[in-house]
Amino acid sequence: MLSLSDFVNIDTKHIWMPLETAKQEEAWQLSQHHSNTIARYNAYLNRVCLSHLLSWFQEWLREESTLQPEVFPSQENLPSLLEIVNGTAIKVGEARIVLVPTETLDIEELRVPQEWVDINSWAADYYLSVQVNLDEEDDSWMRVGGFVTHHLLKNQGSYNDSDRTYSLPIEQLSENFTLLFATLGLHLQADIPPEVTLSAAEAEKLLQTLSDASIYSPRLLDIPFEQWAALISQEQWRQQLYNRRLGREQNTAATESTATVRTDSPPISVQLSQWFQEVFAVGWHPIHEALNPQIGTLALDVRSSSTNKKPSVHGVKLIDLGMQLGGKSLALMLALSQEEEKTGILVQVHPTGNEKYLPPNLKLILLESESPLQEIKSRGRDCYIQLNYFKGLPGTKFAVKLALDNFSMVEYFSI
């Protein structure tokens, strides 16, 4: 049986590295947070590859430039990616590099999942073929076999409809990694059509279909790739899919002393800037989709702020207060207006259905970094309550809290 040192002496063209036990153990622990055995092993394989190559890039760049490699899109987003697709990405400045690991012993081709090639926000400049040997009875090692540009892969690679991948013979990969680092920052991508836009209703329908954890490869279901790409390219919807496949759907938990809506994962912010492109997070609906018997006519009754500026976008979400309202819901509404560099925001709460008034003592609270900035409480015959109109710059984060008796829930937003 050949050892790693034997391989290194035989094959001097490629990059070989031993696998560190500590990084393997950490990858194994992190990989347990997935819905099935296939997803868990895929996460383990990819995390081992990513952690070692991230260190390798850091060492290389330390001497060559001031750039630092970063996990794309972020460490926090890795679970939702690894639940559904093979491969991880590293960002160096404006360049993106996708790592595609495989345990195949005799690699004949590089096979890249279509998501990393045909989704604009995921597409990379370079794709690395990485062979990983996780055999504990032998030396554990990795071999970087070469790389290819997006332009070459897209134009000369073969598309495989059966597994939605682009493939290229291993002989066509470049082995000159000095060239890769020398060309970082150049735009090496072929043109890609923009993603289609899904409505919140279409996204919800897809999420219901794909959330079954017994479906080991949701990306290969008989769903047009354009719809799949539109769903997972939106961080909020992809996180929703991950949470649902793990049974982490938001739920109402009641005890003798308190009841609250909670999740096992960090809160996901609703991206309000996307509303102006008619992209709404799951659970939220634009005004024209919210006109139904459950919500009634309240969506037509959006009060203007004291500025007399007509809001240009409205979003509505039904909030279930559980036992506090006998199973009835309230409607949380946000009206947005664009005012120069800032976004104006008006927050209201309305009753739904045939109800004319809100329940007394319902609190509507504006939070910033968990600290209250505004608070309004309903009285006996209030048809609605609203916060004072406010504005924020892009990137501003805030939250809105609803509280009634022992119940409370919080919605998080980012402008």
C-alpha positions in Angstrom: 0.0 0.0 0.0 1.4 3.3 -1.1 1.8 6.1 1.5 1.3 9.8 1.1 5.1 10.3 0.7 5.1 7.7 -2.0 2.4 9.5 -3.9 4.2 12.8 -3.5 7.4 11.4 -5.0 5.6 9.7 -7.9 3.3 12.7 -8.8 5.1 16.0 -8.5 2.7 17.9 -10.7 -0.2 18.1 -8.2 -0.6 19.5 -4.7 -0.7 16.8 -2.0 -1.5 17.5 1.7 -2.1 15.2 4.7 -5.4 15.6 6.5 -5.2 16.9 10.1 -7.0 14.8 12.6 -8.3 17.9 14.5 -9.9 19.3 11.3 -11.4 16.0 10.4 -13.0 15.7 13.9 -14.3 19.2 13.7 -15.8 18.6 10.3 -17.4 15.4 11.5 -19.1 17.2 14.4 -20.4 20.0 12.3 -21.7 17.6 9.6 -24.2 16.0 12.0 -26.6 18.9 11.6 -28.2 17.6 8.4 -31.4 15.7 7.5 -30.1 12.3 6.3 -26.9 10.1 6.1 -26.1 11.2 2.5 -26.3 14.9 3.4 -24.2 14.4 6.5 -21.5 12.6 4.7 -21.5 15.1 1.9 -21.1 17.9 4.5 -18.3 16.0 6.2 -16.4 15.5 2.9 -16.8 19.1 1.9 -15.9 20.5 5.2 -12.7 18.5 5.4 -11.8 19.8 1.9 -12.7 23.4 2.7 -10.8 23.6 6.0 -7.6 22.3 4.5 -7.7 24.3 1.3 -8.7 27.5 3.2 -5.5 27.1 5.2 -3.5 26.4 2.1 -4.8 29.6 0.4 -4.0 31.6 3.5 -0.4 30.4 3.5 0.0 31.1 -0.3 -1.5 34.5 -0.2 0.4 35.6 2.9 3.5 35.9 0.8 1.9 37.0 -2.5 -0.7 39.7 -1.5 -2.7 41.4 1.2 -5.9 39.5 0.2 -7.4 37.0 2.6 -9.5 34.0 1.5 -13.0 33.9 3.0 -15.7 31.2 3.0 -18.4 32.1 0.5 -21.1 33.2 1.2 -20.2 32.7 4.9 -19.5 30.0 7.5 -23.1 30.5 8.8 -24.5 29.7 5.4 -22.6 26.5 4.9 -25.2 24.1 6.4 -28.0 25.2 4.1 -25.7 24.8 1.1 -24.2 21.4 2.0 -27.7 20.0 2.7 -28.5 20.2 -1.0 -25.3 20.3 -3.2 -21.7 19.1 -3.4 -19.0 21.8 -3.4 -17.9 24.8 -1.4 -16.5 28.2 -2.4 -13.8 30.5 -1.3 -13.7 34.2 -2.1 -10.4 36.0 -2.6 -11.1 39.7 -3.2 -13.6 39.7 -6.1 -12.6 36.3 -7.3 -14.5 33.2 -6.4 -13.1 29.6 -6.4 -15.3 26.5 -6.1 -13.8 23.4 -4.5 -15.3 20.1 -5.9 -14.2 17.1 -3.7 -14.6 13.5 -4.7 -13.4 10.2 -3.2 -13.1 8.6 -6.7 -9.7 6.8 -6.8 -9.1 7.0 -10.6 -10.4 10.5 -11.5 -11.2 10.8 -15.2 -13.1 14.1 -15.2 -14.2 17.1 -13.1 -17.9 17.1 -12.5 -19.3 20.4 -11.2 -22.9 20.7 -10.0 -24.9 23.0 -12.3 -25.8 25.3 -9.3 -22.1 26.4 -9.2 -22.1 27.2 -12.9 -25.5 28.6 -13.9 -26.6 30.6 -10.8 -25.2 34.2 -11.2 -24.6 34.7 -7.5 -22.9 31.3 -7.1 -20.8 31.1 -10.3 -17.1 31.1 -9.8 -14.0 32.2 -11.7 -12.2 28.9 -11.0 -13.2 25.3 -10.2 -10.7 23.0 -8.4 -10.8 19.2 -8.7 -10.0 17.8 -5.2 -9.4 14.1 -4.6 -10.0 13.2 -0.9 -8.9 9.9 0.8 -10.6 9.5 4.2 -9.5 5.9 4.7 -8.4 5.9 8.4 -6.5 2.6 7.9 -4.3 4.3 5.3 -2.8 7.8 5.3 -5.6 10.4 5.0 -4.7 12.9 2.3 -6.0 15.3 -0.3 -4.8 15.9 -3.9 -5.6 19.0 -5.8 -5.6 17.7 -9.4 -6.0 21.0 -11.3 -8.4 23.8 -12.1 -10.5 25.2 -14.9 -12.1 28.6 -15.5 -15.9 29.1 -15.6 -15.6 30.3 -19.2 -13.9 27.0 -20.3 -16.2 24.8 -18.3 -19.3 26.5 -19.6 -18.2 26.5 -23.2 -16.3 23.3 -23.6 -17.7 21.1 -20.8 -20.4 18.5 -21.3 -23.7 19.1 -19.6 -25.2 15.9 -18.0 -28.9 16.2 -17.6 -29.1 13.0 -15.4 -27.3 14.6 -12.5 -27.3 18.2 -13.5 -23.5 18.6 -13.7 -21.0 20.1 -16.1 -18.0 17.8 -16.8 -14.6 18.2 -18.3 -11.9 15.5 -18.9 -9.2 15.8 -16.2 -6.6 16.3 -19.0 -8.0 19.7 -19.8 -7.5 21.1 -16.3 -4.6 23.4 -15.7 -2.0 22.3 -13.2 -0.2 25.7 -13.0 -1.4 27.2 -9.7 1.0 30.1 -10.0 -1.1 31.1 -13.0 -4.3 30.9 -10.9 -3.0 33.3 -8.3 -1.5 35.6 -10.9 -4.9 36.0 -12.6 -7.0 36.5 -9.5 -9.2 39.5 -10.0 -9.7 39.0 -13.7 -13.3 38.3 -14.8 -13.1 34.7 -16.2 -16.8 33.9 -16.3 -19.0 33.3 -19.3 -22.3 35.1 -19.6 -25.2 33.6 -17.7 -28.9 34.4 -18.0 -30.4 36.0 -14.9 -32.4 33.9 -12.6 -36.2 33.8 -12.9 -38.3 35.4 -10.2 -40.5 33.4 -7.9 -43.5 34.7 -6.1 -43.9 33.9 -2.4 -46.7 31.5 -3.3 -44.5 29.6 -5.8 -41.7 29.4 -3.3 -43.9 28.0 -0.6 -45.2 25.4 -3.0 -41.7 24.3 -3.8 -40.7 24.3 -0.2 -43.6 22.0 0.7 -42.5 19.6 -2.0 -38.7 19.7 -1.2 -38.9 19.7 2.6 -39.4 15.9 2.9 -36.1 14.7 4.4 -36.6 11.3 2.8 -35.9 13.0 -0.6 -32.1 12.6 -0.4 -31.4 14.7 -3.5 -34.0 17.5 -3.8 -31.9 19.1 -6.5 -32.7 16.2 -8.8 -36.4 16.1 -8.5 -38.5 16.7 -11.6 -38.5 20.5 -11.1 -37.2 22.8 -13.8 -33.7 24.0 -12.9 -34.7 27.6 -13.4 -37.3 27.3 -10.5 -34.8 25.4 -8.3 -32.1 28.0 -8.9 -34.5 30.8 -8.2 -35.4 29.2 -4.9 -32.0 28.3 -3.5 -30.3 31.5 -4.7 -32.4 33.4 -2.2 -30.8 33.0 1.2 -34.0 33.2 3.1 -35.8 30.5 1.1 -32.7 28.2 1.1 -32.5 28.6 4.9 -36.2 27.8 5.1 -35.7 24.6 3.1 -32.8 23.6 5.4 -34.8 24.3 8.5 -37.8 22.4 7.3 -35.8 19.4 6.2 -34.4 19.2 9.8 -37.8 19.7 11.4 -36.9 23.2 12.5 -40.0 24.9 11.3 -41.2 27.8 13.5 -43.7 26.5 16.1 -45.6 27.9 19.0 -44.5 26.4 22.4 -46.7 27.0 25.4 -45.8 26.4 29.1 -47.6 27.4 32.2 -45.7 30.6 32.4 -44.9 31.7 28.9 -45.5 31.0 25.2 -43.3 32.2 22.4 -42.5 31.5 18.8 -39.0 30.1 18.6 -36.6 28.3 16.3 -33.4 26.2 16.8 -31.4 28.2 14.3 -30.3 31.9 14.3 -33.0 34.4 13.3 -33.2 35.1 9.6 -33.7 38.7 8.6 -36.3 39.6 6.0 -34.5 41.5 3.3 -36.8 44.5 2.7 -34.8 45.8 -0.3 -35.9 42.7 -2.2 -39.6 43.8 -1.9 -38.9 46.5 -4.5 -38.1 43.7 -6.9 -41.3 41.9 -5.8 -39.3 39.2 -4.0 -40.9 38.4 -0.7 -39.7 36.0 2.0 -41.8 32.9 2.7 -44.8 33.8 4.8 -44.9 37.4 3.5 -47.1 38.5 0.6 -47.4 41.6 -1.5 -50.6 43.5 -1.3 -52.3 42.0 -4.4 -51.7 38.5 -3.2 -53.0 39.2 0.3 -56.5 40.0 -0.7 -58.4 36.9 0.4 -61.2 36.1 2.8 -58.8 35.3 5.7 -57.3 38.8 5.6 -60.4 40.5 4.3 -60.1 44.1 3.1 -57.5 45.4 5.5 -54.9 45.5 2.8 -56.7 48.3 1.1 -56.7 50.3 4.3 -53.0 51.2 4.6 -52.8 54.6 6.4 -50.3 57.1 5.1 -47.6 58.5 7.5 -47.5 62.1 8.5 -45.2 62.8 5.6 -48.1 62.2 3.2 -45.8 60.2 1.0 -47.5 57.3 -0.6 -45.7 54.0 0.2 -44.7 52.2 -2.9 -44.5 48.6 -1.6 -46.6 46.8 1.0 -45.9 43.4 2.6 -48.3 41.4 4.8 -47.8 38.4 7.1 -50.4 36.6 9.1 -49.3 36.1 12.8 -50.9 33.3 14.7 -51.4 34.2 18.4 -52.4 30.7 19.2 -54.6 30.3 22.4 -54.6 34.0 23.1 -56.9 34.6 20.1 -58.6 31.2 19.9 -56.7 30.3 16.8 -57.3 33.5 15.0 -54.6 35.5 13.3 -53.5 39.1 13.1 -52.0 40.8 10.1 -48.6 42.4 10.4 -48.1 45.0 7.6 -45.1 46.9 6.5 -45.3 49.8 3.9 -42.1 50.9 2.3 -41.2 54.0 0.4 -37.9 55.0 -1.2 -36.7 58.5 -0.2 -33.3 59.4 -1.7 -30.7 57.1 0.0 -33.1 56.0 2.8 -36.1 53.7 3.0 -39.2 54.9 4.8 -41.0 52.3 6.8 -44.5 52.2 8.3 -45.5 49.3 10.6 -49.1 48.4 11.4 -51.1 45.5 12.9 -54.7 44.8 11.8 -57.3 42.3 12.8 -58.3 39.7 10.1 -61.4 38.1 8.8 -64.6 39.5 10.3 -62.9 40.9 13.4 -63.3 44.7 13.6 -61.0 45.4 16.5 -57.7 44.2 17.9 -57.5 42.4 21.2 -56.8 44.9 24.1 -53.3 45.2 25.4 -51.6 44.0 22.3 -48.1 45.5 22.2 -46.3 46.4 19.0 -42.6 47.2 19.7 -39.7 48.4 17.5 -36.4 46.9 18.5 -32.8 47.7 17.6 -30.1 45.3 18.9 -32.9 43.9 21.2 -33.4 47.3 22.8 -36.9 48.9 22.4 -37.1 52.1 20.4 -40.9 52.5 20.2 -43.9 50.8 21.8 -47.6 51.1 21.2 -50.4 49.2 23.0 -53.9 48.6 21.7 -57.0 49.8 23.6 -60.5 48.4 23.8 -61.7 49.4 20.3 -58.7 49.9 18.2 -59.1 48.9 14.5 -55.3 49.0 14.1 -52.2 50.2 15.7 -49.0 51.5 14.1 -45.5 52.6 15.0 -44.3 56.1 14.2 -43.0 56.3 10.7 -39.2 55.9 10.5 -36.4 55.8 7.9 -33.2 53.7 7.6 -30.1 53.5 5.4 -29.3 50.3 3.4 -27.9 47.6 5.7 -29.8 48.9 8.8 -31.2 46.0 10.9 -34.2 46.2 13.2 -36.9 43.9 14.6 -40.6 44.2 15.3 -42.1 42.4 18.4 -45.7 41.5 19.1 -46.7 40.6 22.6 -50.0 39.7 24.2 -50.3 38.3 27.7 -47.8 35.4 27.9 -47.3 35.3 24.1 -44.5 37.1 22.2 -43.0 36.8 18.7 -40.3 38.7 16.9 -39.8 39.4 13.2 -36.3 40.5 12.1 -35.6 42.8 9.1 -32.7 44.2 7.2 -33.1 47.3 4.9 
